[in-house]
Amino acid sequence: MAEPSKGLLRAQEIYQDRSQRALELREQGKKIMGYLCIYPVLEMMTALDIVPYRIFGDMREPITRADAYMPSVNCPFLRSCLDLGLKEKYDFLDGIVTSHICDVGSSLSGIWNYTVRTPFSHHIDTPHTLHETSLKQERGLLEDYRKALEDFTGHKMTTENLKKAIRVHNEQRALVRELYELKKPDPPLISGVETIRVIKAIQSIPVDEGNELLRDVISEVKERGDGPQTKSARLLLWGSILDDTALPEMIEGLDANVVMDDTCVGSRPYFNDVEVTGDVIDGLARHYLMDIKCPRTFRTRDYNDVRKDYMKDLEVRFSYLSDYARDWKTNGVILESVRYCDTHGYDVPGLRDYLDNLGIPSIYLEHDYTEGALAPLRTRVQGFLEIIS
């Protein structure tokens, strides 16, 4: 009998066939919970022995059924998710948890319940601001979420089990950060393409299995001698959902390495730990509302102050990106967004002004979440690389 795959090969296998492990676990009696975006609190699923399984679209699969329920001028990624649900590609899920990621994402919850009808569903109306009242609201929402999961499983979510779940998820966050440390050398020890495969893989399997996979990948990457080569450009990739390797494959097929990212299938969910507080729900509420840096959340320390100073406002919102650029020694930024993603699109002008002020060149790429849409972008990326090299 052949040895099971490990490391990068195992990550690639999961990336290519995400549902296989979920189907195996379901046959063993495990509950599989789909979740959309990075705001549903995974620790609360894990505490009740539910396997979190992130819902993605498929940019290689034409949308043929979702247009009957969502206008074509809506986010193509969310339409693709619904399309796969309507085609029964997610019929192995025992439930789905959504959150208020954006107005379209929020409406998808009701449309999914009406059309796909996954047995269990719960929506977390995550606030979009960081005021103390928002934190109080988020805490109340998580209490409702807790009760819904307890009713679904028939088990109580104990404080001890929740603390254990936080520890194992924090371990995963630390391992992802360790993986990203391997992208700091020149050349990086792991490519942007490989990174997406690994992150998508760990978002498709139980957290403890994901941690084992990460340890295998980190060990392999440190020891191999055939990793990425030195190239002229070291790029930071920022933007909306990027759940397919097509775009980084195109970029890294040119004279560039993607050494850092700020996307939700990348560093964004993993660069801050959940603090284990006396009241565990408080720590979870603070993390998911305040620590995750996504354009869907409006953040400012003092609105009355920053509205008078445009650059100070940008510093409050984007200063972490300057840290990424410095620590990973990037010499250019690619801003990407799927078409009709207003959440990210509205941040692009301010972010470009911020990067210009730092002297960091950038380019903005918009695509319609299809493989064919990426081909015309290759010439633009190539021209950008010639300018910054």
C-alpha positions in Angstrom: 0.0 0.0 0.0 1.4 3.4 -1.0 2.3 5.8 1.7 -0.2 8.7 2.0 1.0 12.0 0.4 2.5 14.7 2.6 3.6 18.3 2.4 3.1 20.2 -0.8 1.9 17.2 -2.7 -0.8 16.6 -0.2 -1.8 20.3 -0.3 -2.1 20.1 -4.1 -4.2 17.0 -3.9 -6.7 18.6 -1.5 -6.6 21.8 -3.6 -7.6 19.8 -6.7 -10.3 17.7 -4.9 -11.5 19.6 -1.9 -14.6 17.6 -1.0 -12.9 14.2 -0.8 -11.8 14.4 2.8 -15.1 16.1 3.8 -17.0 13.2 2.3 -14.8 10.7 4.2 -15.4 12.5 7.5 -19.1 12.7 6.9 -19.3 8.9 6.3 -17.6 8.6 9.7 -20.4 10.5 11.3 -18.8 14.0 11.4 -20.9 17.1 10.9 -19.5 19.3 8.0 -20.3 23.0 8.3 -19.9 25.2 5.3 -18.9 28.8 5.9 -18.7 31.8 3.7 -15.8 34.4 4.0 -13.6 34.5 7.1 -16.0 36.1 9.6 -18.0 33.0 10.9 -16.3 32.0 14.1 -14.6 28.7 13.4 -13.5 28.0 17.0 -17.2 27.7 18.0 -17.7 25.0 15.4 -14.5 23.1 16.4 -15.6 23.2 20.1 -18.6 21.1 19.2 -16.6 18.7 17.0 -18.0 20.2 13.8 -15.7 20.4 10.8 -15.5 23.9 9.3 -15.4 23.8 5.5 -15.0 27.0 3.6 -17.3 27.6 0.6 -15.6 28.8 -2.6 -16.7 29.4 -6.1 -15.0 28.0 -9.2 -13.7 30.4 -11.8 -13.2 27.5 -14.3 -16.9 26.5 -14.1 -19.4 28.7 -16.2 -22.2 30.2 -14.2 -25.4 28.7 -15.7 -28.0 28.5 -12.9 -27.3 31.3 -10.4 -28.3 34.1 -12.8 -31.9 33.1 -12.3 -31.6 34.3 -8.7 -28.8 36.9 -8.6 -28.3 39.7 -11.2 -25.2 39.4 -13.4 -24.0 42.8 -12.1 -23.5 41.2 -8.7 -20.2 39.8 -7.4 -19.2 36.9 -9.8 -17.5 35.0 -6.9 -20.7 35.0 -4.8 -22.8 34.1 -7.9 -20.3 31.2 -8.5 -20.8 30.0 -5.0 -24.5 29.9 -5.4 -24.2 28.3 -8.8 -22.2 25.4 -7.3 -24.8 25.1 -4.6 -27.6 24.9 -7.1 -25.6 22.2 -9.0 -25.4 20.1 -5.8 -21.7 20.5 -5.5 -22.2 21.3 -1.8 -24.9 18.7 -1.0 -22.6 17.0 1.5 -22.8 20.0 3.9 -24.8 19.6 7.0 -25.2 23.3 7.4 -23.9 26.7 6.3 -22.9 29.8 8.3 -22.8 33.2 6.7 -22.0 36.7 7.9 -22.6 40.3 6.7 -19.4 40.5 4.6 -21.2 42.9 2.2 -24.7 43.6 1.1 -24.6 41.0 -1.7 -23.0 38.5 0.6 -25.6 39.1 3.2 -28.4 38.6 0.7 -26.8 35.4 -0.5 -27.7 33.8 2.8 -31.5 34.2 2.2 -31.2 33.2 -1.5 -29.2 30.0 -0.5 -31.8 29.1 2.1 -34.6 29.5 -0.4 -32.9 27.6 -3.3 -30.1 25.3 -2.1 -31.8 24.5 1.3 -28.9 23.2 3.3 -30.4 21.5 6.4 -29.0 24.0 9.0 -28.2 27.7 8.4 -27.2 30.6 10.5 -26.4 34.2 9.6 -24.1 36.5 11.8 -24.9 40.1 11.1 -21.3 41.2 11.8 -21.1 45.0 12.4 -19.0 47.1 10.0 -17.6 49.6 12.6 -15.3 49.3 15.5 -17.1 51.3 18.2 -17.6 49.8 21.7 -21.3 49.4 20.9 -20.3 47.3 17.8 -18.2 45.1 20.0 -21.2 44.6 22.4 -23.4 43.8 19.4 -20.9 41.3 18.0 -20.7 39.6 21.4 -24.5 39.3 21.5 -24.5 37.8 18.0 -21.9 35.2 19.0 -24.1 34.2 21.9 -27.0 33.6 19.5 -24.6 31.7 17.2 -23.5 29.6 20.2 -27.1 28.7 21.0 -27.8 27.8 17.4 -24.9 25.5 17.2 -25.8 23.8 20.5 -29.4 23.3 19.2 -28.0 21.9 16.0 -25.7 19.3 17.7 -27.7 18.7 20.8 -24.5 19.4 22.9 -23.5 22.2 25.2 -20.4 24.3 24.2 -18.3 24.2 27.4 -15.9 26.9 28.2 -13.1 24.3 28.4 -13.8 22.9 24.9 -14.0 26.5 23.5 -10.6 27.3 25.1 -9.1 24.1 23.5 -10.5 25.1 20.1 -9.0 28.6 20.4 -5.6 27.1 21.2 -5.6 24.7 18.3 -6.8 27.5 15.9 -4.1 29.8 17.3 -1.6 27.1 16.6 -2.7 27.1 13.0 -2.3 30.9 12.8 1.2 30.6 14.2 2.1 27.9 11.7 0.8 30.0 8.8 2.9 32.9 10.0 5.9 30.6 10.2 5.1 29.6 6.6 5.1 33.2 5.5 8.5 33.8 7.3 9.9 31.4 4.6 8.9 33.9 2.0 11.2 36.6 3.3 14.5 35.3 1.9 15.5 36.1 -1.7 14.6 33.9 -3.4 11.5 32.9 -1.2 11.4 29.3 -0.1 7.8 28.9 -1.2 6.0 30.5 -4.1 2.7 32.4 -4.2 1.1 29.6 -6.1 2.1 27.0 -3.6 0.9 29.3 -0.7 -2.6 29.5 -2.1 -2.8 25.7 -2.5 -1.7 25.3 1.1 -4.2 27.9 2.5 -7.1 26.6 0.5 -6.2 23.1 1.6 -6.2 23.9 5.4 -9.6 25.7 4.9 -11.0 22.4 3.6 -10.0 19.9 6.4 -10.3 19.7 10.2 -8.0 22.2 12.0 -5.8 19.5 13.6 -5.2 17.9 10.2 -4.5 21.3 8.8 -1.8 21.9 11.4 -0.2 18.6 10.6 -0.2 19.5 6.9 1.4 22.9 7.7 4.2 21.3 9.7 4.9 18.9 6.9 4.9 21.7 4.3 7.2 23.9 6.4 9.6 21.0 7.0 9.7 20.1 3.3 10.1 23.7 2.1 13.0 24.3 4.4 14.9 21.2 3.2 14.2 21.2 -0.6 16.6 22.6 -3.1 14.3 23.2 -6.0 12.2 26.1 -4.8 11.5 29.5 -6.5 14.3 31.3 -8.2 15.5 34.9 -7.7 13.5 37.4 -9.8 13.6 41.1 -10.3 10.3 41.9 -8.6 9.2 40.9 -5.1 5.5 41.6 -5.0 2.8 42.1 -2.4 -0.7 41.0 -3.6 -3.7 42.7 -2.1 -7.3 42.3 -2.8 -10.6 40.4 -2.8 -11.1 36.7 -2.9 -8.3 34.8 -4.7 -9.1 31.1 -4.4 -7.5 29.9 -7.6 -3.9 29.8 -8.6 -4.5 31.2 -12.1 -3.6 34.8 -11.3 -0.4 34.1 -9.3 0.6 31.5 -11.9 0.4 34.2 -14.5 2.4 36.7 -12.3 5.1 34.3 -11.3 5.4 33.1 -14.9 6.9 36.5 -15.5 9.9 38.0 -13.8 8.3 38.2 -10.3 7.8 36.4 -7.1 4.7 36.9 -4.9 6.3 37.1 -1.5 3.5 38.5 0.6 -0.3 39.0 0.3 -3.2 40.5 2.0 -6.1 38.4 0.8 -8.6 36.2 2.6 -7.1 33.0 1.1 -3.8 34.1 2.3 -2.4 36.0 5.3 -5.5 37.9 6.3 -7.2 35.4 8.7 -4.0 34.3 10.3 -1.8 37.2 11.4 -3.5 37.9 14.7 -4.3 35.3 17.5 -7.4 35.1 19.5 -6.8 36.2 23.1 -8.1 33.7 25.6 -10.0 36.1 27.9 -11.9 35.4 31.2 -15.1 35.4 29.2 -14.1 33.5 26.1 -16.8 35.0 23.9 -15.3 38.5 24.5 -11.9 37.5 23.0 -13.6 35.9 20.0 -15.8 38.9 19.4 -12.8 41.3 19.6 -10.7 39.2 17.2 -13.3 38.7 14.5 -14.5 42.2 14.6 -11.3 44.2 15.3 -8.2 42.1 14.4 -9.1 41.0 10.9 -8.2 43.8 8.5 -10.6 43.6 5.7 -12.1 46.6 3.7 -15.6 45.4 4.8 -14.8 47.0 8.2 -14.5 50.8 8.6 -11.7 51.4 11.0 -10.6 54.7 12.5 -9.3 55.7 16.0 -10.9 59.1 16.0 -13.3 60.0 13.2 -13.5 63.7 14.1 -9.7 63.9 13.9 -8.9 61.8 10.8 -11.6 63.3 8.6 -9.6 66.5 8.7 -6.4 64.8 7.6 -6.7 62.5 4.6 -3.2 61.0 4.9 -3.7 60.3 8.6 -6.9 58.5 7.8 -5.0 56.3 5.2 -2.3 55.6 7.8 -4.9 54.3 10.3 -6.4 52.1 7.7 -3.3 50.8 5.8 -0.2 51.1 7.9 0.1 47.3 8.3 0.7 47.1 4.6 3.8 49.3 4.9 5.0 46.8 7.5 4.5 44.0 5.1 6.3 45.8 2.3 9.3 46.6 4.6 9.6 43.1 6.2 9.1 41.1 3.0 11.2 43.6 1.0 8.6 44.1 -1.7 9.3 46.6 -4.6 5.7 46.6 -6.0 2.1 46.0 -5.1 -0.6 44.4 -7.2 -4.1 45.4 -6.2 -6.7 42.9 -7.6 -10.4 42.7 -7.3 -13.2 40.8 -8.8 -15.6 43.0 -10.8 -18.5 44.5 -8.8 -16.7 43.9 -5.5 -17.5 47.4 -4.2 -16.0 46.5 -0.7 -12.5 46.3 -2.2 -13.0 48.6 -5.2 -13.8 51.6 -3.0 -10.6 51.2 -1.1 -8.4 51.2 -4.2 -8.1 55.0 -4.7 -7.1 55.7 -1.1 -4.8 52.7 -1.0 -3.0 53.8 -4.2 -2.6 57.3 -2.7 -1.1 55.7 0.5 1.3 53.6 -1.5 2.3 56.5 -3.7 3.1 58.5 -0.6 5.4 55.7 0.6 7.1 55.6 -2.8 5.8 52.0 -3.5 4.6 51.5 -7.1 1.3 49.7 -7.6 -1.1 48.5 -10.3 -4.8 47.8 -10.1 -6.3 44.7 -11.9 -10.0 44.0 -12.1 -11.3 40.7 -13.4 -14.7 38.9 -13.7 -13.7 35.7 -11.9 -13.1 33.7 -15.1 -9.9 32.1 -16.3 -10.2 33.8 -19.6 -10.4 37.2 -18.1 -6.8 36.9 -16.8 -5.1 36.6 -20.2 -5.4 40.3 -21.2 -4.0 41.3 -17.7 -0.7 39.6 -18.5 0.4 42.4 -20.8 -0.4 45.0 -18.1 1.5 43.1 -15.4 4.5 42.7 -17.7 4.6 46.4 -18.4 4.4 47.1 -14.6 7.3 44.8 -14.0 9.4 46.5 -16.6 8.7 49.8 -14.9 9.7 48.7 -11.4 12.6 46.4 -12.3 
